[in-house]
Amino acid sequence: MVDWDKLPKAEKQKDIDIAENIIPMMQSIGLRVYKTI
């Protein structure tokens, strides 16, 4: 693991973008999972 503070700004932004996209992604995946159960 690399210290988050040592990451280049572009990498940090990518992590932030991913974090912001996780919730909608989880919701859509979750909905799909619920429908198949």
Number of C-alpha atoms within 10 A of each C-alpha: 3 6 6 11 8 9 11 9 11 9 12 14 12 11 13 12 11 12 12 11 11 12 11 11 13 11 11 12 12 12 11 11 10 9 8 7 5
